[in-house]
């Protein structure tokens, strides 16, 4: 792989950690993206997939993990099996969800994992959290923002899928609220923002900007969106996620950005925009150790 970090992250990221991700590529094994910030949490294992190491073909090649990409289900299951073998977790421990670009977040118990029949049991949900060891939370992405949350004081973990609708709905902040309601200290929560489309390639129109303006202050919007012309803006979803997290008490120095743009790294990562929809899905995985 030849992953590159954001070339020009912008003034907003000047004092922030925007190169948290690193590529783990052992010889002969499926490559993964990992995060320095989450590697430090010894009770947790976090990783993110690339395009490589699976059995899918065509625009979905190779490691498609999406069930809605016109890929034979047996291919998708085999891809999940390969990832689980690679990260050392049982396939049956996966919690998989149908994502709908909303802000519902669900607590996952062992009964909600795919089990031996590999059956998805969670629907219309864009965020998962748990405090139960032995569960592997998973969510799927191809430009939208992956947000990993780890609460070291209570050993709670969450993963959320934050597209523009979820970001305007502050799904990442809602996840912090839930963890705090279950005893976590927001000031100690560690957040890792995974690979997603960067502001340099995410042009949007008025509907999206209006939703953001309703959610974030004028001061925040100066860092979230840059106007291109009368009808187009360049939108920085990771910056918006940063505001949603800090509003709920997450310390700025506990928020880490992968620095990887899916569009810019489209040869190695799936990007909906770069491929014009002809793509597979990557997944983030969070496993709570026994």
Long-range contacts (C-beta under 8 A, 24 or more apart in sequence): 1-25, 1-31, 1-50, 1-52, 1-268, 2-267, 2-268, 3-33, 3-260, 3-265, 3-268, 3-269, 4-260, 4-264, 4-265, 5-259, 5-260, 6-198, 6-200, 6-259, 6-260, 6-261, 6-264, 7-200, 7-264, 8-200, 9-259, 10-199, 10-236, 12-223, 12-236, 12-239, 13-257, 16-242, 16-252, 16-255, 16-257, 17-253, 17-255, 17-256, 17-257, 18-257, 18-259, 19-257, 19-258, 19-259, 20-192, 20-193, 20-256, 20-257, 20-258, 20-259, 21-48, 21-194, 21-195, 21-258, 21-259, 21-260, 23-50, 29-53, 29-86, 30-54, 30-63, 30-82, 30-83, 30-86, 32-86, 32-87, 33-194, 33-195, 33-258, 33-260, 35-148, 35-192, 35-194, 35-256, 35-258, 36-256, 37-190, 37-191, 37-192, 37-254, 37-256, 38-148, 38-150, 38-190, 38-192, 40-190, 41-150, 41-152, 41-190, 42-289, 43-152, 43-155, 43-288, 43-289, 44-150, 44-155, 44-157, 44-286, 44-287, 44-288, 44-289, 45-87, 45-88, 45-89, 45-285, 45-286, 45-287, 45-289, 46-148, 46-150, 46-192, 46-284, 46-285, 46-286, 46-287, 47-87, 47-284, 47-285, 48-146, 48-194, 48-195, 48-258, 48-282, 48-283, 48-284, 48-285, 49-83, 49-282, 49-283, 49-284, 49-285, 50-268, 50-269, 50-282, 51-267, 51-268, 51-269, 51-270, 51-280, 51-282, 52-268, 53-79, 53-82, 53-83, 53-86, 54-78, 54-79, 54-82, 55-79, 55-82, 56-280, 58-278, 59-275, 59-278, 59-279, 59-280, 60-279, 60-280, 61-280, 63-280, 63-282, 64-270, 64-280, 64-281, 65-140, 65-280, 65-281, 65-282, 65-283, 66-140, 66-142, 66-280, 66-281, 67-120, 69-279, 69-280, 69-281, 71-280, 77-118, 80-118, 83-283, 83-285, 84-136, 87-136, 87-285, 87-287, 89-136, 89-285, 89-287, 91-118, 92-116, 92-118, 93-134, 93-135, 93-136, 93-287, 94-136, 94-138, 95-122, 95-128, 95-130, 95-135, 95-136, 95-137, 95-138, 96-120, 96-122, 96-138, 97-122, 97-123, 97-125, 97-126, 97-128, 97-138, 97-139, 98-122, 98-123, 98-124, 98-125, 99-125, 99-126, 99-139, 99-140, 99-161, 100-124, 100-125, 100-126, 101-126, 101-144, 101-161, 101-163, 101-165, 101-166, 102-126, 102-165, 102-166, 102-169, 103-127, 103-166, 103-169, 103-170, 103-171, 103-174, 105-129, 105-158, 105-160, 105-171, 105-174, 105-175, 105-178, 107-178, 108-132, 108-135, 108-137, 109-135, 110-134, 110-135, 126-160, 126-161, 126-162, 126-166, 126-171, 127-158, 127-159, 127-160, 127-161, 127-171, 127-174, 127-175, 128-158, 128-159, 128-160, 129-156, 129-157, 129-158, 129-159, 129-175, 129-178, 129-179, 130-156, 130-157, 130-158, 130-288, 131-155, 131-156, 131-157, 131-182, 131-288, 132-288, 133-288, 133-289, 133-290, 134-288, 134-290, 135-287, 135-288, 136-285, 136-286, 136-287, 137-285, 137-286, 137-287, 138-283, 138-284, 138-285, 138-286, 139-283, 139-284, 140-281, 140-282, 140-283, 141-194, 141-195, 141-196, 141-262, 141-270, 141-281, 141-282, 141-283, 141-284, 142-262, 142-270, 142-271, 142-272, 142-279, 142-280, 142-281, 142-282, 143-196, 143-197, 143-202, 143-262, 143-263, 143-271, 143-272, 143-273, 144-196, 144-197, 144-237, 145-172, 145-193, 145-194, 145-196, 145-237, 145-238, 145-241, 146-193, 146-194, 146-195, 146-196, 146-284, 147-171, 147-172, 147-175, 147-191, 147-192, 147-193, 147-194, 147-241, 147-245, 148-191, 148-192, 148-193, 148-194, 148-284, 148-286, 149-175, 149-176, 149-179, 149-189, 149-190, 149-191, 150-189, 150-190, 150-191, 150-192, 150-286, 151-179, 151-184, 151-185, 151-188, 151-189, 151-190, 152-188, 152-190, 153-183, 153-184, 153-185, 153-188, 154-179, 154-182, 154-183, 154-184, 155-288, 156-182, 156-183, 156-184, 157-286, 157-288, 158-286, 159-284, 159-286, 162-237, 162-241, 163-237, 164-204, 164-208, 164-211, 164-212, 164-235, 164-237, 165-211, 167-212, 167-215, 167-237, 167-240, 167-241, 167-244, 168-208, 168-211, 168-212, 168-214, 168-215, 168-240, 169-215, 170-215, 170-244, 170-247, 171-244, 172-241, 172-244, 172-245, 173-244, 173-245, 173-247, 173-248, 176-245, 176-248, 176-249, 176-250, 177-248, 180-248, 180-249, 186-248, 186-249, 186-250, 187-249, 187-250, 187-251, 187-254, 188-254, 189-250, 189-254, 190-254, 190-256, 191-245, 191-250, 191-254, 191-255, 191-256, 192-256, 192-258, 193-238, 193-241, 193-242, 193-255, 193-256, 193-257, 193-258, 194-258, 194-260, 194-284, 195-258, 195-260, 195-261, 195-262, 195-265, 195-269, 195-282, 196-237, 196-238, 196-258, 196-261, 196-262, 197-237, 197-261, 197-262, 197-263, 197-271, 197-273, 198-236, 198-238, 198-261, 198-263, 198-264, 199-226, 199-234, 199-235, 199-236, 199-237, 199-239, 200-234, 200-261, 200-263, 200-264, 201-261, 201-263, 201-264, 201-273, 201-274, 202-234, 202-235, 202-236, 202-237, 202-263, 202-273, 203-228, 203-232, 203-233, 203-234, 203-235, 204-232, 204-233, 204-234, 204-235, 205-231, 205-232, 205-233, 206-231, 208-233, 208-235, 209-233, 209-235, 212-240, 215-240, 216-240, 216-243
